[in-house]
């Protein structure tokens, strides 16, 4: 299928698809007119790439995790996936903790400026990780 067809089926822009290809995440064959021809399996591959990107992983991590997918499209329990995903969770927890501390500092500072300030904005739920 042509890049425009792949883009239409996946919602990814042609530019993003070319970038994924340049990073080795997708493969295509060049036709005599120099158009890219992607295999039908590219649709599922792009869905996997986008799912991992939506989970906050970068393209280097995506490249490491793509081989961990089983043929049924499920991310397998390979050591790379476990290491990368738990690392991503730890990084998110650190960011959440940092943002929570920043929020508390801002609320304290605002109370010093305006003693009538009542911090009744809801706090996000705790991350629940140890």
N, C-alpha and C positions, 0 to 999 in steps of 0.2 A: 504494500500500500504506500501511497505517496505521503510525504510529510504533512500535507494539508489534511489528508484523510485521517492520519494518526492523531493530529491535533483535534480534529472534530470529534473523534471517538473518545478522547481522553480528557479534553478540556485544557490540555497543556498548549502553550503557544509554540509555533514553529521554532521561535528563537530558543525557548527552553529545551525543546527536543534536540536541536543542534548542539546545545550546550551539554546535555546529557550524553550525546554521542561523542562529543569531543573529550569528555571525561571517561569514556569507556563503559558507560552504563547501558548504552543501547548500541546495537549494530545495524548497519544497513548496507545494501549493495548499491553500487552506482550503475545506473543504466547508461546506454550509449549517449543519451542526451544530457548526462551528468546529474540527472535527478536521483535523489535518494529513493530507494525502495526498501521499506521496512517489512519484516515478516509479521504475520498475524499475531505471533507471540509478543510483539512489542507492546500491544495494548495492555496486556497484563503486567508486563515489565514496567511500563510507565505508571500504572496504578500502584504498583509496589513502591516505586521511587517516590511518588507523591504522598503516599501514606507515611513513609518514613520521614520525609521532609515536613509534613504536617505535624509529626510527633516531635519536631524540633531538632532533628538530626541534621548535620551538614552532609554535603555530598561525599566527603571522605568516609564518613560513617556509613552512608548509604552503600557505597561501593563495597565496604566490608561485609555488610549485612545481606546484600542481594543473594550471595551463594547459599545463605542459610534458609532460603525459602524452599519448601517442598514443592513437588510438581502440582499439588492441589492448591497452591497459593498461600499456604499457611506458613508463617515464620516458625521455623523449627527451633528446638532447644539446643542449638550449637553453642559452644563456649564463647564464640565471638559475639553472638546476639546477647547472651546473658551479661557479658562484660560491658558491652556498649550501652545496653538499655539500663542496667543498674547504674552505670556511670552517669547517664543522662538524668535519671531520677535524682541522684545525689546532687548534681549540678542545679537542678530545679529547686530542690529543697534549700540549698544554699542561697539561691536568688530570692526565694520566698522569705527566708529568715532575714536576709539583708533588707528587703523591701519592708518587712514588718517593723524592723528596727527604725528604718527611715521614717515610716509613717508615725511611729510613736514619738520620735523626736519632733516631727512637724506638729503633732497634736499638742505636745508639751509646750513648744515654742508659741503656738497660737494661743494657748491658755494664758501664757505670760503676757501676751499682747492684749488679749481680750478675756478677762476673767469670767465673763458670762458665757464664753464658748463652752458648749456641751458637746462632747464628742459622741454623738449618737449615730454615727455612720457605722454600719455593721463591719466587723472584722471578718476577714475570710477564715474559713475553718482551718484548723491545724492540719499539717500535712499527714500526720499519723504514721510517720516513719521514725525509726530509731537511729 
